[in-house]
Amino acid sequence: MGRFDVTMIKYLTPEDFRVLTAIEMGMKNHEVVPLQLVASIASLRNGGCHKIIKELIRHKLVCFEHSKVQGYRLTCLGYDFLALKALTSRHIVKSVGNQIGVGKESDIYIAANDNDEQVVLKFHRLGRTSFRQIKSKRDYLKNRKTGSWLYLSRLSAMKEFAFMKALYDNGFPVPKPHDFNRHTVAMQLVQGYPLCQIHEIEDVQQVYDDIMNLIVHLANYGLIHSDFNEFNLMLNDKDAVTLIDFPQMVSTSHANAEFYFDRDVQCIRDFFKRRFNFESESLPKFSDVKKVYSLDVEVNASGFSKEIQEFDKVLDEMNDQKEEQEEEDEFVAKALEADHQEDKDNENLEYKNELEKFEAEDKKKEYKVENEKCKEVLNEEEISELNDQFDENFSLENKMYRPYRDNETKEDGDSDESDNYSCTTTTSTIIDPRMVRSRVRKSLLQKIKTEKRRIRNKGEASIVTQRNREVNDTIKSSMIFL
């Protein structure tokens, strides 16, 4: 642990801080800021910008770059001085002491305020070699594609202060947040020790239950810590638990929320088994979470990475395509069922017509057989009477099966002509109009189905072509980034 050398800050003039602020503003759109831009932003009354920058470079507050483009950029120490100057003007910090903690993305120092109360200063240090996957694992940049490490550190500090304030206001055991500026967060000093440094606990079962209840309590408020381990938990002399380190918290509506929840639980179980030889059969599950308050919405907690966003987008597209395919299959099934029912009705109608035709022929044959039998038994007069009766019955049957016959009134004297006409019509073959209509309707339906199938195949081909083009564009873009 080293000491944060801030002795130089009390010798800096307002013009020095003006130049530092000008370089910071220029770094919003420039990786290195040219001297002309620094001078125009600082707009010092008597000039002398170059002389001030030379002094700041000597104290390692500003760095000069001359690789591709000549210009200046802030160092971490210069950014720290700007944050400390703002916190000092707000009477949050009066003096800075030793370093009490270090992590992969932060440095922690002890400090004091105007009332001589101890506070903790957490300087976010994103961009270290041990943690440079921050741009893909955190959603700090959101829609932006690039950003300096100082800018990412500032976003991380803002997020941590928002989480800490929301949790503290809702009664969670977290340090009291005082203020933040740029990449620095000022918070209450917790009287205790990290859980990773503790080797003996009076009531291991109670501490284990308190920690597990804290995980569930966070989930009930819609948040998952995602880094719940022995390094981010502190115990005081009364074995009371305090939670620290919040930038990586995600919402319970996250796509991998259950994975992060189970990982936090398993991490605590492994530590207690390894350190205290304690293993409990009861453990919380994500399905047991009952959301009582949407704290994740209040602090805008997401934690989606780029890979998860792309996966969610592809998954949504697949679900939409699946729903469309199910609707189309259901429509086709209904259409096929209707066609099958129609074909069945047509077959029944044809069978009925054929049956009526055969019945008419059977009746005609029966009349002929009876007529021949009557010739053998009856005389000519009786035969003529029976013939007349047969002609009348047969003409009635013919009218029944000839609905389109012209009903013309005949005189009694034209009885012979009517008899001859009825006899000639019985030998002609006429198709039932209902059968004609059914065949025409069937052919039209077949044409409609063929046209729909052609349109559907054409649409599916265009969708497949569009999807292949999107895949090719994605592959080309990924190759460019690689």
C-alpha positions as CSV (number, residue, x, y, z in Angstrom):
1,M,0.0,0.0,0.0
2,G,1.4,3.3,-1.0
3,R,0.6,6.9,-0.2
4,F,-1.4,9.2,-2.5
5,D,0.9,12.2,-2.9
6,V,-1.4,15.2,-3.0
7,T,1.1,17.7,-1.7
8,M,1.3,19.4,-5.1
9,I,-2.5,20.2,-5.1
10,K,-2.2,23.0,-2.6
11,Y,0.4,24.8,-4.8
12,L,-1.7,24.7,-8.0
13,T,-3.1,28.0,-9.1
14,P,-6.6,28.6,-10.6
15,E,-4.9,29.0,-14.0
16,D,-3.4,25.5,-13.6
17,F,-6.8,24.0,-12.9
18,R,-8.2,26.1,-15.8
19,V,-5.7,24.4,-18.2
20,L,-6.4,21.0,-16.7
21,T,-10.2,21.5,-17.2
22,A,-9.5,22.7,-20.8
23,I,-7.6,19.5,-21.6
24,E,-10.4,17.5,-20.0
25,M,-13.0,19.2,-22.2
26,G,-10.9,18.7,-25.3
27,M,-10.6,15.0,-24.6
28,K,-14.3,14.6,-25.1
29,N,-13.7,14.6,-28.9
30,H,-9.9,14.2,-29.2
31,E,-7.6,11.4,-28.0
32,V,-4.9,14.0,-27.7
33,V,-5.7,17.7,-27.5
34,P,-3.6,20.2,-29.6
35,L,-2.1,23.2,-27.9
36,Q,-4.2,25.6,-30.0
37,L,-7.4,24.0,-28.8
38,V,-6.2,24.0,-25.1
39,A,-5.4,27.7,-25.4
40,S,-8.7,28.6,-27.0
41,I,-10.8,26.6,-24.3
42,A,-8.7,27.9,-21.4
43,S,-8.8,31.5,-22.8
44,L,-6.3,32.8,-20.3
45,R,-6.1,36.6,-19.9
46,N,-2.4,37.0,-20.4
47,G,-1.6,33.9,-22.3
48,G,1.2,31.7,-21.0
49,C,-0.7,28.5,-21.7
50,H,2.4,26.6,-22.9
51,K,4.3,27.6,-19.8
52,I,1.6,26.3,-17.5
53,I,1.4,23.0,-19.5
54,K,5.2,22.5,-19.1
55,E,4.9,22.8,-15.4
56,L,2.0,20.4,-15.3
57,I,4.0,17.9,-17.3
58,R,6.9,18.2,-14.8
59,H,4.5,17.1,-12.0
60,K,3.0,14.3,-14.2
61,L,-0.5,15.8,-14.3
62,V,-0.4,16.0,-18.1
63,C,1.3,13.9,-20.7
64,F,2.6,15.0,-24.1
65,E,2.0,12.7,-27.1
66,H,3.8,13.0,-30.4
67,S,3.4,9.6,-32.0
68,K,0.9,10.4,-34.8
69,V,-0.6,13.7,-33.7
70,Q,1.1,16.1,-31.3
71,G,-1.0,17.0,-28.4
72,Y,-1.7,16.6,-24.6
73,R,-3.8,14.4,-22.5
74,L,-4.7,14.1,-18.8
75,T,-3.0,11.5,-16.7
76,C,-4.8,9.6,-13.9
77,L,-3.1,11.9,-11.4
78,G,-4.3,15.0,-13.2
79,Y,-7.9,13.6,-13.2
80,D,-7.6,12.8,-9.5
81,F,-6.6,16.4,-8.8
82,L,-9.6,17.7,-10.6
83,A,-11.9,15.4,-8.7
84,L,-10.3,16.2,-5.3
85,K,-10.5,20.0,-6.1
86,A,-14.3,19.7,-6.6
87,L,-14.8,17.5,-3.5
88,T,-12.7,20.0,-1.4
89,S,-14.8,22.9,-2.6
90,R,-17.9,21.0,-1.5
91,H,-16.3,20.4,2.0
92,I,-16.5,16.6,1.5
93,V,-12.7,16.1,1.7
94,K,-10.1,18.0,3.7
95,S,-7.1,15.7,3.7
96,V,-6.1,12.4,2.1
97,G,-4.3,9.5,3.9
98,N,-3.0,6.1,3.1
99,Q,-4.3,3.6,0.6
100,I,-6.4,0.9,2.3
101,G,-7.5,-1.2,-0.6
102,V,-6.8,-2.0,-4.2
103,G,-8.8,-3.9,-6.8
104,K,-8.8,-4.7,-10.5
105,E,-10.8,-1.5,-11.3
106,S,-10.3,0.8,-8.3
107,D,-8.0,2.2,-5.7
108,I,-9.3,3.0,-2.2
109,Y,-7.9,5.7,0.1
110,I,-8.7,6.9,3.6
111,A,-9.5,10.6,3.9
112,A,-11.0,13.1,6.4
113,N,-13.6,15.9,6.0
114,D,-13.9,19.3,7.7
115,N,-15.3,17.7,10.8
116,D,-12.3,15.4,11.1
117,E,-14.5,12.4,10.3
118,Q,-13.0,9.6,8.4
119,V,-14.3,8.9,4.9
120,V,-13.3,6.6,2.1
121,L,-12.3,7.8,-1.4
122,K,-12.7,5.2,-4.2
123,F,-10.9,6.1,-7.4
124,H,-12.1,4.0,-10.3
125,R,-9.2,2.9,-12.5
126,L,-10.7,1.2,-15.6
127,G,-8.3,0.3,-18.2
128,R,-5.7,-1.7,-16.2
129,T,-4.1,-4.7,-17.8
130,S,-6.0,-7.0,-15.5
131,F,-9.4,-5.8,-16.6
132,R,-9.5,-4.5,-20.1
133,Q,-12.6,-6.4,-21.2
134,I,-14.8,-3.8,-19.6
135,K,-16.2,-2.5,-22.9
136,S,-17.6,-5.9,-23.8
137,K,-18.6,-7.0,-20.3
138,R,-20.3,-3.8,-19.1
139,D,-22.9,-1.6,-20.8
140,Y,-21.3,1.7,-19.8
141,L,-20.9,3.0,-23.4
142,K,-24.4,1.8,-24.4
143,N,-24.9,3.2,-28.0
144,R,-21.4,4.7,-28.2
145,K,-18.7,2.7,-29.9
146,T,-15.6,4.3,-28.4
147,G,-14.6,6.1,-25.2
148,S,-11.5,6.8,-23.2
149,W,-10.7,5.0,-20.0
150,L,-11.1,8.2,-18.0
151,Y,-14.6,8.5,-19.4
152,L,-15.4,4.9,-18.6
153,S,-14.1,5.4,-15.0
154,R,-16.4,8.3,-14.6
155,L,-19.4,6.3,-15.8
156,S,-18.5,3.5,-13.4
157,A,-18.4,5.9,-10.5
158,M,-21.7,7.4,-11.4
159,K,-23.3,4.0,-11.5
160,E,-21.8,2.9,-8.2
161,F,-23.0,6.0,-6.4
162,A,-26.5,5.6,-7.8
163,F,-26.7,1.9,-6.7
164,M,-25.2,2.7,-3.3
165,K,-27.6,5.6,-2.6
166,A,-30.6,3.6,-3.7
167,L,-29.7,0.7,-1.5
168,Y,-28.9,2.9,1.5
169,D,-32.2,4.7,1.2
170,N,-34.0,1.4,1.2
171,G,-32.3,0.1,4.4
172,F,-29.7,-2.3,2.9
173,P,-26.4,-2.8,4.9
174,V,-24.2,-0.7,2.6
175,P,-21.8,2.3,3.3
176,K,-23.4,5.7,3.4
177,P,-22.7,7.6,0.2
178,H,-21.5,11.2,0.7
179,D,-20.8,12.5,-2.8
180,F,-19.0,11.8,-6.1
181,N,-17.2,13.8,-8.7
182,R,-15.8,12.5,-12.0
183,H,-14.3,9.0,-11.2
184,T,-14.2,9.4,-7.4
185,V,-16.8,8.3,-4.9
186,A,-16.8,9.5,-1.3
187,M,-18.5,7.2,1.2
188,Q,-18.7,6.3,4.9
189,L,-15.8,4.3,6.4
190,V,-17.1,0.8,7.5
191,Q,-15.8,-0.4,10.8
192,G,-15.0,-4.0,10.1
193,Y,-12.8,-6.4,8.1
194,P,-13.2,-8.1,4.7
195,L,-14.6,-11.6,5.0
196,C,-11.6,-13.0,3.1
197,Q,-9.4,-12.0,6.1
198,I,-11.5,-13.6,8.8
199,H,-10.7,-17.2,9.8
200,E,-12.9,-17.6,12.9
201,I,-16.6,-16.8,13.5
202,E,-18.6,-17.5,16.6
203,D,-21.8,-18.5,14.9
204,V,-21.1,-19.6,11.4
205,Q,-24.7,-20.7,10.8
206,Q,-26.1,-17.3,11.6
207,V,-23.6,-15.4,9.4
208,Y,-24.3,-17.8,6.5
209,D,-28.0,-17.3,6.9
210,D,-27.6,-13.5,7.0
211,I,-25.6,-13.5,3.8
212,M,-28.0,-15.8,2.0
213,N,-31.0,-13.7,3.2
214,L,-29.2,-10.6,1.9
215,I,-28.9,-12.2,-1.6
216,V,-32.6,-13.0,-1.6
217,H,-33.5,-9.5,-0.2
218,L,-31.6,-7.9,-3.1
219,A,-33.4,-10.1,-5.6
220,N,-36.8,-9.2,-4.1
221,Y,-36.0,-5.6,-4.9
222,G,-35.1,-6.5,-8.5
223,L,-31.2,-6.5,-8.2
224,I,-28.5,-9.1,-8.4
225,H,-25.0,-8.2,-7.2
226,S,-23.2,-10.5,-9.7
227,D,-19.9,-10.3,-7.7
228,F,-21.1,-11.5,-4.3
229,N,-18.0,-13.0,-2.8
230,E,-15.8,-12.8,0.3
231,F,-13.9,-9.8,-1.1
232,N,-17.0,-7.6,-1.3
233,L,-18.4,-8.5,2.2
234,M,-17.3,-7.0,5.5
235,L,-17.9,-8.1,9.1
236,N,-17.7,-6.0,12.2
237,D,-17.0,-7.1,15.7
238,K,-20.7,-8.2,16.1
239,D,-20.6,-10.2,12.9
240,A,-22.9,-7.8,11.1
241,V,-22.6,-8.0,7.3
242,T,-21.9,-5.0,5.1
243,L,-22.0,-5.2,1.3
244,I,-19.6,-3.1,-0.9
245,D,-18.7,-2.8,-4.7
246,F,-21.8,-2.3,-6.9
247,P,-20.9,-1.2,-10.5
248,Q,-21.6,-4.7,-11.9
249,M,-25.1,-5.1,-10.5
250,V,-27.8,-6.3,-12.9
251,S,-31.6,-6.5,-12.9
252,T,-33.6,-9.7,-12.2
253,S,-35.1,-9.2,-15.6
254,H,-31.7,-9.8,-17.2
255,A,-31.5,-12.7,-19.7
256,N,-28.9,-14.5,-17.5
257,A,-30.3,-13.4,-14.1
258,E,-30.8,-16.9,-12.8
259,F,-27.2,-17.8,-13.7
260,Y,-25.8,-14.7,-11.9
261,F,-28.0,-15.5,-8.9
262,D,-26.9,-19.1,-8.6
263,R,-23.3,-18.1,-9.1
264,D,-23.5,-15.7,-6.1
265,V,-25.1,-18.4,-4.0
266,Q,-22.5,-21.0,-5.0
267,C,-19.6,-18.7,-4.4
268,I,-20.6,-18.1,-0.8
269,R,-21.2,-21.9,-0.3
270,D,-17.8,-22.7,-1.6
271,F,-16.1,-20.1,0.6
272,F,-17.8,-21.3,3.8
273,K,-17.0,-24.9,3.0
274,R,-13.4,-24.1,2.2
275,R,-12.7,-21.7,5.1
276,F,-15.0,-22.8,7.9
277,N,-15.7,-26.4,6.8
278,F,-19.4,-25.6,6.9
279,E,-21.9,-26.8,4.4
280,S,-25.6,-26.2,4.6
281,E,-28.3,-28.2,2.7
282,S,-30.7,-25.3,2.5
283,L,-29.9,-22.7,-0.2
284,P,-32.0,-20.1,-1.9
285,K,-33.2,-20.5,-5.5
286,F,-34.1,-18.0,-8.1
287,S,-37.6,-19.4,-8.3
288,D,-38.2,-18.5,-4.7
289,V,-37.7,-14.8,-5.4
290,K,-40.8,-12.6,-4.9
291,K,-40.3,-9.2,-6.3
292,V,-41.7,-6.5,-4.0
293,Y,-40.2,-3.4,-5.4
294,S,-38.6,-2.4,-8.8
295,L,-35.4,-0.8,-7.6
296,D,-33.7,-2.0,-10.8
297,V,-36.0,0.3,-12.8
298,E,-35.3,3.2,-10.5
299,V,-31.5,3.0,-11.0
300,N,-31.7,1.8,-14.6
301,A,-29.9,-1.5,-13.9
302,S,-29.3,-3.7,-16.9
303,G,-25.7,-4.9,-17.2
304,F,-26.4,-6.3,-20.7
305,S,-23.2,-6.9,-22.6
306,K,-22.8,-6.7,-26.4
307,E,-22.9,-10.4,-26.8
308,I,-26.0,-10.8,-24.7
309,Q,-27.8,-8.0,-26.6
310,E,-27.0,-9.6,-29.9
311,F,-28.1,-13.0,-28.6
312,D,-31.4,-11.5,-27.3
313,K,-32.0,-9.8,-30.7
314,V,-31.4,-13.1,-32.6
315,L,-33.6,-14.9,-30.1
316,D,-36.4,-12.5,-30.5
317,E,-36.2,-12.8,-34.3
318,M,-36.3,-16.6,-34.0
319,N,-39.3,-16.4,-31.7
320,D,-41.1,-14.1,-34.2
321,Q,-40.3,-16.4,-37.1
322,K,-41.5,-19.4,-35.0
323,E,-44.8,-17.6,-34.3
324,E,-45.3,-16.7,-37.9
325,Q,-44.6,-20.3,-39.0
326,E,-47.0,-21.6,-36.4
327,E,-49.7,-19.3,-37.7
328,E,-49.0,-20.2,-41.3
329,D,-49.1,-24.0,-40.4
330,E,-52.4,-23.5,-38.6
331,F,-53.9,-21.6,-41.6
332,V,-52.7,-24.4,-44.0
333,A,-54.1,-27.1,-41.7
334,K,-57.5,-25.4,-41.6
335,A,-57.4,-24.9,-45.4
336,L,-56.6,-28.6,-46.0
337,E,-59.3,-29.6,-43.6
338,A,-61.8,-27.5,-45.4
339,D,-60.7,-28.9,-48.8
340,H,-60.9,-32.4,-47.4
341,Q,-64.4,-31.8,-46.1
342,E,-65.4,-30.3,-49.4
343,D,-64.0,-33.3,-51.3
344,K,-65.9,-35.6,-49.0
345,D,-69.1,-33.7,-49.6
346,N,-68.6,-33.8,-53.4
347,E,-67.9,-37.6,-53.2
348,N,-71.1,-38.0,-51.2
349,L,-73.0,-36.0,-53.7
350,E,-71.7,-38.0,-56.6
351,Y,-72.4,-41.2,-54.8
352,K,-76.0,-40.0,-54.2
353,N,-76.5,-39.1,-57.9
354,E,-75.2,-42.4,-59.1
355,L,-77.4,-44.2,-56.6
356,E,-80.5,-42.3,-57.8
357,K,-79.5,-43.2,-61.4
358,F,-79.2,-46.9,-60.6
359,E,-82.5,-46.8,-58.8
360,A,-84.2,-45.3,-61.8
361,E,-82.7,-47.9,-64.1
362,D,-83.8,-50.7,-61.7
363,K,-87.4,-49.4,-61.7
364,K,-87.3,-49.3,-65.6
365,K,-86.1,-52.9,-65.7
366,E,-88.8,-54.0,-63.2
367,Y,-91.5,-52.4,-65.4
368,K,-90.2,-54.2,-68.4
369,V,-90.1,-57.6,-66.6
370,E,-93.6,-57.1,-65.3
371,N,-94.8,-56.1,-68.8
372,E,-93.4,-59.3,-70.3
373,K,-95.0,-61.4,-67.6
374,C,-98.3,-59.7,-68.2
375,K,-98.2,-60.4,-71.9
376,E,-98.1,-64.1,-71.2
377,V,-101.1,-64.0,-68.8
378,L,-103.3,-61.1,-70.0
379,N,-105.1,-60.5,-73.2
380,E,-104.4,-57.6,-75.6
381,E,-107.0,-55.2,-74.0
382,E,-105.5,-55.7,-70.5
383,I,-102.0,-55.2,-72.0
384,S,-103.0,-52.0,-73.6
385,E,-104.4,-50.7,-70.4
386,L,-101.3,-51.7,-68.5
387,N,-99.1,-50.0,-71.2
388,D,-101.1,-46.8,-70.8
389,Q,-100.7,-47.0,-67.0
390,F,-96.9,-47.7,-67.4
391,D,-96.5,-44.7,-69.7
392,E,-98.2,-42.4,-67.2
393,N,-96.0,-43.6,-64.3
394,F,-92.9,-43.4,-66.4
395,S,-93.6,-39.9,-67.6
396,L,-94.1,-38.8,-64.0
397,E,-90.7,-40.4,-63.1
398,N,-89.1,-38.7,-66.1
399,K,-90.4,-35.3,-64.9
400,M,-89.1,-35.9,-61.4
401,Y,-85.5,-36.5,-62.8
402,R,-85.7,-33.8,-65.5
403,P,-86.0,-30.5,-63.6
404,Y,-85.1,-28.4,-66.7
405,R,-87.8,-29.9,-68.9
406,D,-90.2,-27.3,-70.4
407,N,-93.6,-27.7,-68.8
408,E,-95.8,-27.2,-71.9
409,T,-99.5,-28.0,-71.7
410,K,-100.6,-30.6,-74.1
411,E,-104.0,-31.2,-75.5
412,D,-105.8,-34.5,-75.2
413,G,-105.6,-35.0,-78.9
414,D,-101.8,-34.8,-78.8
415,S,-101.4,-37.7,-76.4
416,D,-99.5,-39.8,-79.0
417,E,-96.9,-37.1,-79.6
418,S,-96.4,-36.7,-75.8
419,D,-96.0,-40.4,-75.5
420,N,-93.4,-40.5,-78.3
421,Y,-91.5,-37.5,-76.8
422,S,-91.4,-39.1,-73.3
423,C,-90.0,-42.3,-74.7
424,T,-87.2,-40.6,-76.6
425,T,-86.1,-38.5,-73.6
426,T,-85.6,-41.6,-71.4
427,T,-82.8,-42.8,-73.6
428,S,-80.8,-39.5,-73.5
429,T,-78.0,-39.0,-70.9
430,I,-78.0,-35.6,-69.0
431,I,-75.4,-34.7,-66.2
432,D,-76.8,-33.5,-62.9
433,P,-76.3,-29.7,-62.6
434,R,-75.2,-30.1,-59.0
435,M,-72.3,-32.3,-60.2
436,V,-71.3,-29.7,-62.8
437,R,-71.3,-27.0,-60.2
438,S,-69.2,-29.1,-57.8
439,R,-66.6,-29.9,-60.5
440,V,-66.3,-26.2,-61.5
441,R,-66.0,-25.2,-57.9
442,K,-63.3,-27.9,-57.3
443,S,-61.3,-26.7,-60.3
444,L,-61.5,-23.1,-59.1
445,L,-60.4,-24.0,-55.6
446,Q,-57.5,-25.9,-57.0
447,K,-56.3,-22.9,-59.0
448,I,-56.6,-20.6,-55.9
449,K,-54.5,-23.0,-53.8
450,T,-51.9,-23.3,-56.5
451,E,-51.7,-19.5,-56.7
452,K,-51.4,-19.2,-52.9
453,R,-48.7,-21.8,-52.8
454,R,-46.7,-20.0,-55.5
455,I,-47.0,-16.7,-53.7
456,R,-46.0,-18.3,-50.4
457,N,-43.0,-20.0,-51.9
458,K,-41.9,-16.8,-53.5
459,G,-42.2,-14.9,-50.1
460,E,-40.3,-17.7,-48.3
461,A,-37.5,-17.5,-50.9
462,S,-37.3,-13.7,-50.4
463,I,-37.1,-14.1,-46.6
464,V,-34.4,-16.7,-46.9
465,T,-32.4,-14.4,-49.3
466,Q,-32.8,-11.5,-46.9
467,R,-31.7,-13.5,-43.9
468,N,-28.6,-14.8,-45.8
469,R,-27.7,-11.3,-46.7
470,E,-28.0,-10.1,-43.1
471,V,-25.8,-13.1,-42.0
472,N,-23.2,-12.2,-44.6
473,D,-23.2,-8.5,-43.5
474,T,-22.8,-9.6,-39.9
475,I,-19.8,-11.9,-40.8
476,K,-18.2,-9.1,-42.8
477,S,-18.6,-6.6,-40.0
478,S,-17.2,-9.0,-37.4
479,M,-14.2,-9.7,-39.7
480,I,-13.6,-5.9,-39.9
481,F,-13.6,-5.6,-36.1
482,L,-11.3,-8.6,-35.8
